[in-house]
């Protein structure tokens, strides 16, 4: 039995979808534990591409049980679209399970997300406007609606009416926008309740029993460490915890049940939205990486900001989540570059610092301290063994291990499952 938590060790978009799909072959349960449809995981099977936002990436293995945990916020309309899309492509969806305790995104959450972001003007955070933040806000304020409430034909109408009375006043008086009609939302969400009810289960008990029975469980996170509500570049963060500790909270198991934590990192760095980005490239090299890496958001289509690999943030992520190993993705994107740079520290007020600062004011003034490496010209997309990588690529990877103090378990050299170099079997 092994339990493995997957986290993003940068600003998200590290390729967690592919790695989850790859590792799911040896897992019995694949469990998503936080975030919402503000995340997007792209998985390629043979030549077919699948874009997932709520459903765990392991869904493409028909015999696997996939689970949406209580730490996830669920837009049932988006979930329905995903289920319908998968079914239309012949993907079995009968083994999907949903936590009773997961909170539900309502139409008023999406509107609140949009109007609040507009009101901030230049101080906007850069949210996806999917209603994620307002749903977590209601959860913390103890006025949220959970899946168990949604499927309760007596409880849901009561909670909806109660919430709309408050929300409509806020929309109309504070933002001067029209509120929502109770009957319209009730009818729409009663349909979603009927769809979801057969999938709803006590996920804490389900995962607990699987671990007790010696099954392999893979925990899939969304976003990345630097977007963590507590430990990220606040306020330019998400509204949940994409760090390893959230796997226990977001599924209802004890932290002692987790065996390994795998951090996913790109061979370079990207981020979306606003906020400081020390290694950001605003030149031709950044454009080349964006083009070759197809760096556009799965959820929004927004172009991602691209920069060199930042060992400071990955070492920070290793400390926050207790990383046991790394999966390096998109190493192939760097092929052909004459010189590759790696940030080993920051220069701040004339001094070199090696630890990630909490202050965004300080971070914005940090200049990256680079080490330069000769690039490689070889096509590595068909390499299946570490020893067959170009020497320059291996030197670059070895330096990443030295600076982050975390060993490498997997290396991805393309989007397909078979474009993965295995150094360590995480389920053995």
C-alpha positions in Angstrom: 0.0 0.0 0.0 1.2 3.5 -0.8 -0.4 6.9 -0.6 1.1 9.7 -2.7 0.2 13.3 -2.7 0.8 15.4 -5.8 1.4 19.1 -5.4 2.4 21.9 -7.7 5.7 23.3 -6.4 5.6 26.6 -8.4 2.7 28.9 -9.4 0.5 26.2 -10.8 0.2 24.8 -14.4 3.2 22.6 -13.8 1.8 19.6 -15.6 0.0 17.9 -12.7 -2.7 16.5 -15.0 -0.2 14.5 -17.0 1.7 13.2 -14.0 -1.5 12.3 -12.2 -2.7 10.4 -15.2 0.6 8.6 -15.5 0.7 7.5 -11.9 -3.0 6.6 -11.9 -2.2 3.4 -13.7 -0.9 1.9 -10.5 -3.4 3.6 -8.1 -6.7 2.3 -7.0 -8.2 5.6 -6.0 -7.4 9.0 -7.4 -8.7 11.8 -5.1 -8.9 15.5 -5.9 -8.6 17.4 -2.6 -8.9 21.2 -3.2 -9.7 24.0 -5.6 -12.4 24.2 -8.2 -12.9 24.7 -11.9 -10.4 27.6 -11.7 -7.9 24.7 -12.3 -7.4 23.0 -15.6 -5.5 19.7 -16.2 -4.7 18.6 -19.7 -4.1 14.9 -20.4 -3.1 13.4 -23.7 -3.8 9.7 -24.3 -2.4 8.5 -27.6 -3.4 11.4 -29.8 -6.6 12.4 -27.9 -6.5 15.4 -25.7 -8.7 15.8 -22.6 -9.1 19.0 -20.6 -10.4 18.4 -17.0 -11.3 21.0 -14.4 -13.0 19.2 -11.6 -12.8 15.5 -12.3 -9.6 13.8 -11.3 -7.2 13.0 -14.1 -7.4 9.3 -13.4 -10.9 9.1 -14.9 -9.3 8.0 -18.2 -8.6 4.6 -16.6 -12.1 3.0 -16.6 -11.3 0.6 -13.8 -10.2 3.3 -11.3 -12.3 5.0 -8.7 -12.1 8.8 -8.9 -13.1 11.0 -6.0 -13.9 14.6 -5.5 -13.1 15.5 -1.9 -14.7 17.8 0.6 -11.9 20.4 0.0 -13.1 21.0 -3.5 -15.8 23.6 -4.4 -18.0 22.3 -7.2 -19.8 24.1 -9.9 -22.4 21.4 -10.8 -23.0 23.0 -14.3 -19.3 22.7 -15.1 -19.2 19.2 -13.7 -22.2 18.2 -15.9 -20.4 19.5 -18.9 -17.3 17.5 -18.1 -19.3 14.3 -17.5 -21.3 14.7 -20.7 -18.1 15.4 -22.7 -16.4 12.4 -21.3 -19.4 10.2 -21.9 -19.7 11.4 -25.5 -16.1 10.3 -26.1 -16.7 6.9 -24.7 -15.1 7.4 -21.3 -16.9 5.5 -18.5 -17.9 7.8 -15.6 -19.7 5.4 -13.3 -16.9 5.2 -10.8 -16.8 8.9 -9.9 -17.6 9.6 -6.2 -18.3 13.0 -4.7 -18.0 14.1 -1.1 -21.2 15.0 0.8 -19.2 17.8 2.5 -17.9 19.6 -0.7 -19.3 23.1 -1.1 -21.4 24.1 -4.1 -20.7 27.1 -6.4 -23.9 29.1 -7.0 -24.6 31.7 -9.7 -24.3 34.5 -7.1 -20.8 33.4 -6.4 -19.8 33.8 -10.0 -21.4 37.3 -10.2 -19.8 38.3 -6.9 -16.4 37.2 -8.2 -16.8 39.4 -11.3 -18.2 42.6 -9.7 -15.6 42.5 -6.9 -12.7 42.1 -9.3 -14.0 45.0 -11.4 -14.3 47.2 -8.4 -10.7 46.6 -7.5 -9.5 48.3 -10.7 -5.7 48.3 -11.0 -5.5 46.3 -7.7 -7.3 43.3 -9.2 -6.0 39.9 -8.3 -6.6 38.3 -11.7 -9.1 35.7 -10.7 -10.7 33.4 -13.3 -14.1 34.8 -12.2 -15.5 31.3 -11.8 -16.9 32.1 -8.3 -14.2 30.1 -6.5 -13.2 32.7 -3.9 -16.7 33.8 -3.0 -17.7 30.1 -2.5 -14.8 29.6 0.0 -15.7 32.9 1.6 -19.3 31.6 2.3 -17.8 28.3 3.5 -15.7 30.2 6.1 -18.6 32.5 7.0 -20.7 29.3 7.6 -23.4 30.2 5.1 -22.3 27.9 2.3 -24.3 25.2 0.7 -22.8 21.7 0.7 -23.5 18.8 -1.7 -25.4 17.1 1.1 -27.6 20.1 1.4 -28.1 20.4 -2.4 -29.5 16.9 -2.6 -31.8 17.4 0.4 -35.2 18.5 -1.1 -36.2 20.3 2.1 -32.9 21.8 3.2 -31.8 23.2 -0.2 -34.8 25.5 -0.9 -34.5 26.9 2.7 -30.8 27.7 2.4 -31.1 29.1 -1.1 -33.9 31.5 -0.1 -32.0 32.5 3.0 -28.8 33.2 1.0 -30.5 35.0 -1.9 -32.2 37.5 0.5 -28.8 38.6 1.7 -26.9 38.4 -1.7 -29.5 40.3 -3.7 -29.4 43.2 -1.2 -25.6 43.3 -1.6 -25.7 43.2 -5.4 -28.4 45.8 -5.8 -27.4 48.3 -3.0 -23.6 48.0 -3.1 -22.8 47.1 -6.7 -26.0 48.4 -8.5 -26.5 45.2 -10.4 -29.5 43.0 -10.7 -29.8 40.0 -8.3 -31.2 36.6 -8.9 -34.7 35.0 -9.0 -35.2 32.2 -6.5 -37.4 30.0 -8.7 -34.9 30.0 -11.6 -32.0 28.9 -9.5 -34.1 26.4 -7.6 -35.2 24.7 -10.8 -31.7 24.6 -12.3 -30.1 23.2 -9.2 -32.7 20.7 -8.4 -31.8 19.2 -11.8 -28.1 19.1 -10.8 -29.1 17.5 -7.5 -30.8 14.6 -9.3 -27.7 14.1 -11.4 -25.2 14.2 -8.5 -27.2 12.2 -5.9 -26.1 8.7 -7.1 -22.4 9.7 -6.9 -22.5 11.3 -3.4 -20.7 9.4 -0.7 -18.9 9.7 2.6 -15.5 10.3 1.0 -13.6 10.3 4.3 -14.8 6.8 5.0 -14.2 5.7 1.4 -10.6 6.8 1.4 -10.0 5.6 5.0 -11.2 2.1 4.1 -9.2 2.0 0.9 -6.0 2.8 2.8 -7.0 0.2 5.5 -7.4 -2.4 2.8 -3.9 -1.7 1.5 -4.9 0.0 -1.7 -2.8 2.6 -3.5 -4.3 6.1 -3.2 -3.2 9.1 -5.3 -4.1 12.5 -4.1 -4.3 15.2 -6.8 -4.0 18.9 -6.0 -4.7 21.9 -8.2 -2.8 25.2 -8.6 0.6 25.5 -6.9 2.4 26.2 -3.7 3.0 29.9 -4.5 -0.8 30.3 -4.8 -1.5 28.8 -1.4 -3.8 31.1 0.7 -1.4 31.1 3.7 2.0 30.4 2.1 1.7 31.9 -1.4 2.3 35.4 -2.8 -0.7 36.8 -0.9 -3.0 38.4 -2.0 -2.3 37.1 -5.5 -3.2 33.6 -4.4 -6.1 31.2 -4.7 -8.7 30.7 -2.0 -7.6 27.2 -0.9 -4.5 25.3 0.1 -2.6 23.6 -2.8 0.0 22.3 -0.3 0.4 18.8 0.9 -1.3 19.3 4.3 -4.5 20.0 2.4 -4.7 16.5 1.2 -5.6 15.3 4.7 -8.0 18.1 5.4 -9.6 18.0 1.9 -10.4 14.3 2.1 -11.0 13.7 5.7 -8.0 11.4 6.6 -5.2 11.8 9.1 -1.9 13.2 8.0 -0.1 10.1 9.3 -1.8 8.1 6.4 0.3 10.0 3.8 3.5 8.1 2.7 5.0 10.3 0.0 4.7 13.8 -1.4 5.7 14.5 -5.0 6.3 18.0 -6.2 5.6 18.8 -9.8 7.8 21.5 -11.4 8.4 22.7 -14.9 12.0 22.8 -16.2 11.3 26.6 -16.2 8.8 28.7 -14.4 5.4 30.2 -15.4 2.5 32.0 -13.6 -0.8 33.6 -14.6 -2.5 36.6 -13.0 -0.9 39.5 -11.2 1.9 39.7 -8.7 5.8 39.7 -8.6 7.7 37.2 -10.7 11.4 37.5 -10.2 12.6 35.3 -13.1 10.0 36.5 -15.6 11.4 36.8 -19.2 10.1 39.8 -21.2 12.3 39.1 -24.2 12.5 36.7 -27.1 13.6 33.8 -24.8 10.3 34.1 -22.9 8.3 34.2 -26.1 10.1 31.1 -27.4 9.4 29.2 -24.2 5.7 30.2 -24.3 5.4 29.2 -28.0 7.2 25.8 -27.6 5.6 25.0 -24.3 2.1 26.1 -25.5 1.8 28.2 -22.4 -1.8 29.2 -22.4 -4.2 28.5 -19.6 -6.3 25.3 -19.8 -9.2 27.1 -18.1 -9.0 30.7 -19.4 -6.7 30.5 -22.5 -4.7 33.4 -21.0 -1.0 33.5 -22.0 1.2 32.5 -19.1 4.1 34.6 -18.0 7.3 32.6 -18.5 10.7 32.7 -16.8 13.7 30.7 -15.9 13.6 28.0 -13.3 13.6 29.5 -9.8 15.2 27.2 -7.2 14.3 29.6 -4.4 10.6 28.9 -4.8 11.0 25.2 -5.3 13.2 24.9 -2.2 10.5 26.9 -0.3 7.8 24.5 -1.7 9.9 21.5 -0.6 10.0 22.9 3.0 6.3 23.8 3.1 5.0 20.4 1.8 7.8 18.1 2.9 8.6 17.0 -0.7 10.1 13.6 -1.0 10.8 13.9 -4.7 10.3 16.0 -7.9 8.7 15.3 -11.2 10.3 17.6 -13.8 8.0 18.4 -16.7 8.5 20.0 -20.1 12.2 19.4 -20.2 11.9 19.0 -23.9 10.8 22.7 -24.3 14.3 23.8 -23.4 15.9 21.9 -26.2 17.5 24.1 -28.8 18.2 27.1 -26.5 21.9 28.0 -26.6 22.0 29.1 -23.0 19.7 28.1 -20.1 19.6 30.0 -16.8 18.7 28.9 -13.4 18.0 31.2 -10.4 19.8 30.1 -7.3 19.0 33.1 -5.1 17.8 36.7 -5.0 19.8 39.9 -4.7 18.0 42.3 -2.3 19.5 45.6 -1.1 22.9 44.4 -2.1 22.8 41.1 -0.3 22.1 37.6 -1.6 19.1 35.9 0.0 18.3 32.2 -0.5 14.9 32.0 1.2 11.6 33.1 -0.2 10.3 36.4 1.4 6.8 36.9 2.8 6.6 40.5 1.8 5.5 41.2 -1.7 7.1 44.6 -1.5 10.4 42.9 -0.8 9.9 40.3 -3.5 9.1 42.9 -6.1 12.6 44.4 -5.4 14.4 41.1 -5.6 16.7 40.5 -8.6 17.4 36.9 -9.6 20.9 35.6 -9.2 21.5 33.3 -12.2 23.7 30.4 -13.0 24.2 29.8 -16.7 24.3 26.4 -18.4 25.1 25.5 -22.0 21.9 24.2 -23.7 21.5 21.1 -25.8 20.3 20.8 -29.4 19.2 17.1 -29.4 15.5 16.2 -29.6 14.9 14.4 -26.3 11.2 13.7 -26.8 11.8 10.0 -27.4 14.3 9.5 -24.6 13.1 6.9 -22.1 16.1 6.5 -19.8 17.9 9.1 -17.8 21.3 8.0 -18.9 20.4 8.7 -22.5 19.7 12.4 -21.9 22.3 14.8 -23.3 25.1 15.5 -20.9 24.1 19.2 -20.7 20.5 18.3 -19.8 21.8 16.0 -17.0 24.1 18.7 -15.6 21.2 21.1 -15.5 19.0 18.6 -13.7 21.8 17.7 -11.2 22.1 21.3 -10.3 18.3 21.5 -9.7 18.6 18.6 -7.3 21.6 20.3 -5.5 19.8 23.6 -5.1 16.4 22.3 -4.1 17.7 19.4 -2.0 15.1 17.1 -3.5 15.7 14.1 -5.7 14.0 13.6 -9.0 11.6 10.7 -9.5 10.1 11.4 -12.9 11.0 13.5 -16.0 8.5 14.4 -18.7 9.8 15.0 -22.2 6.4 15.4 -23.9 2.7 15.4 -23.3 2.0 11.7 -23.9 2.1 9.0 -21.2 5.1 7.2 -22.8 7.1 10.4 -22.9 8.1 9.9 -19.3 11.4 8.9 -17.8 11.0 6.9 -14.6 13.8 7.2 -12.1 11.8 6.0 -9.0 8.6 3.9 -8.8 6.5 5.8 -6.3 4.1 2.9 -5.7 6.8 0.4 -4.7 
